[in-house]
Amino acid sequence: MRQIVLDTETTGLDPASGDRVIEVAAIELYNFMPTGQQFHVLIDPERDIPEEATRVHGFTAEMLRGKPLFAAIADELLAFLGEAEIIAHNAPFDFGFLDAELTRAGRPKLDRARMVDSLEIAKRRYPGLPNSLDALCRRLGVDNSMRTSHNALLDVKLLAEVYLQLMGGKQPGLDLAASPIRRAGPALEAENAPIARTPRPIVPSAAELEAHAAFVAKKLKEPLWLQPPFTEPAAATG
């Protein structure tokens, strides 16, 4: 199962009022494991960035001037997303901004059936508790000490760890002998052969058996496995 963990940074809170996307980051999961495949781009929003937004993510309009426009990266982003589920924290926010940008670029909106909101998952698991990304990192033992501002690439990596913890810390591939391993990624869909498991029985030598018997005789008083009914009855005589 291929999934994408995604995060955006924006100039504000409302795409309907003209706020734009300035950063998109996404990483790929395959069967709940990061593959190392990622997408990250900074975008020129073609407008100013209010000071309150800059205080959140650290970007100014001057820093992003000359970066690609969203329309220029739309096809590359859609290709990376493919048909995978898209996981985001407060996903309707990210979907709303991406839909606005995709519409502006003449591309189709994202199918909301693909949306997985990690915030809603966290609220169901921890009702009544703070469920921001920082709060979840602290609660689940995910190191977020380097998070001093809202950077989409860092946030999406933290969110991937949080999401896996929310899903029970799933580690697929434990049943390696029964299931083939797949390398993840759009260009790595070929399935490898199952891992062969060769039995390696441990057979003690005669010397080891003798040493064990001597140890038992010296250290243990009437060991259970040497008492009836575990021992075979002596053969009848006469």
N, C-alpha and C positions, 0 to 999 in steps of 0.2 A: 504494500500500500504506500503510495507516494503522497506526501503532504508538504505544504509550503508554510513556513512560519514567516509572517510579514509584519513590517512596521513602517509607518510614514511619519515625517515631520512636515509641518505646514506653517503658513504665515498667520494662521488664526484658527478659529473654531467652526467657521460656517462657510462651506463652499458656495452656498447660494448667495452670499453677500460679496463674493469675489475673492475669498481666501483661496490660496493655491498650495499645491504640494511642492516642497523644496527638497525632499530626500525620500528615497525608497530603498529599503533593505529587505532582503528575503533570503532564507536558507532552506535547503531541502532536507526533508526527513524521508527515510525509506524504512517501512516497518518499524517506526518509532526510533530510528537511529539516524543521527546526522551523517550525511554522506560527504561533507566537505564542499559541496556545490553551493555557491551563493551568488546573489545578484545585489549590486549596490551602486547607486548613482545619486549625485547631487544635481539639482535642477534649478535653472534660472526661472523664478516665478513671474518675471516680467512685471513686477510691481514692488512697492516698498514692503518692508517687514516691520511691523510695529515693535516698539521697544519691549513690550510685555512678552511678545513671542520670542524675541532674541534672548531675553532672560531665561527662557525655558530651554531652548536648544542651542543657543550660542551663535546662530547664523545671522548675518546682516545681508542686506541686498547687495552691498559692495562685494562681499565675499563670494556671492553666487553669480555675479555678473560675468557673462561669457561661458557659463556652464550650458550644457545642452538644454533645449526646451523639452517639455514633456512629450510633445508630438514626435520628437526625434528618437525617443527611447521607448515609445509605447509598444511597438512591435516586439522589441527585444524583451520587454517585461512580460508581455502576454505569452511569448514563446517559453519563457522560464516558468511561468505559472502553469502552462499546459492545461490539463484537465484536473489537476490535483485539488484536494481540499485546501483551503486557505485559513490558517490559524492566525488570529490577531487578538490583542488584548483591547477590549472595547471595540470589537470588530466592526460594528456599524459605522463608527467614526471613520476608520480607514477605508471601508468600502464606499462610503458616501463621497469622500474626497477622490478616490480613484475613479469612481463612476463619472464624477463631474469632469475630471481630466480626460478620461477616455471619450466621453461624449464630445468634448471640445475638440478632440483630435480626430473625430470621425470614426471611432472604434466602438464595438459593442460593450455594453456594461457587463460587469461580472455577475455571474449567476449566483444569487443569494443562497441557493441550495448548497453551494460549496463552502459557505461561511461557517467557521468554527470559532466561537467567541470564548476565549480562555477566561475572560472576566466572569461570564455567566457560569462556567464550570466551577470557578473558585467560589462564587457566591453560593452555589448549591452545596459545595463541600464545607465551606466555612461561613455559614449564615450569621449575619450580625457582626462579623469581624472586618477590619480593613482588608481590602483585596486589591490594592494597587500593586504594580509590579515590584516596587521596593518592599512592600509589606510581605508579599508572597516569597520573595527571595529570603528575607529574614526568617520567615516561618519554616521554609522548606530547606534551609541550609545552603542556599545558592549564594556564592560569593559575589556581591555587587559593590564591593568597596571601590572599584574604579569608576563607578557611575556618578559623576559629578554634574552631568547635564544630560538632557534627553538626546542621545545620539542614536539614530535608527539602527545602525549596524550593531552597536553594543547591545541595545535594547532587545533586538531580535535574537541575539545569541542567549541572553539571559532568559528571554521568554521561552525559547526552545527547552532549556533546562527546567524551567518552572512547569511547562506543559507536560513534559515527560513525568515529572513528579506528581502532578495532578492526576495523570492517567495511571498512577500506581507504580511509577518507576519501571515501566515495562522494559524488559530486556529480551527481545526476540532472539531466536537462535540457540536457546538453551537446549532444545531438542535437536541437536545437530545431526545425530545419527539417523533420525527419521525424516528430516526435512532438508532439501537442498538450500544452499546459501546463495542469495542473489546480491550482486553488486549493484548499488543504486546509482541513479542518474540517467538523464535522457539518453546518453550515448553508451550506457553500460547495462543494457537490459538482458544480456545473455546470462543464462542460468548456469552456474557451475555444478559439477557433479557432487553428489552427497559425500560427506567425509566418511571414509572407511574407519571403522573401529576394530582393531585387532585385539582379541582377548590376550591378556598376559597373566596367566595363573601363577601364583607364588607357591612353589613346592619346597618345603623345608628339607634340608639334607639330613642324613642319618645322624651326623654329629650334632646338628641343631636340635633334633628330636631328643637325643640323649641328654643334652644340656638342659632342655626344657623339663624333662622328667626329673632330673636331679634337683632343679630349682623348686619344682612343685613339692617333691618329697621333703625338702629342707624347710621351705617357707610356709607351706600351707598344711593345715591340719584337717584331714578327711575332706579333701576337695569334693564338691558336690558331684562333679561329672564322673568321679571314680566310685560312686556309691550306687547301689541298686535304686531305681530300675535302669540306670543309665549304663551299667556294666552288664555284659552278657553273663547268664548263669553258668557256673562250672558244669562240665560234662559229668553225667552220672557214672559211678564206678561200681565194680563188684559183679 
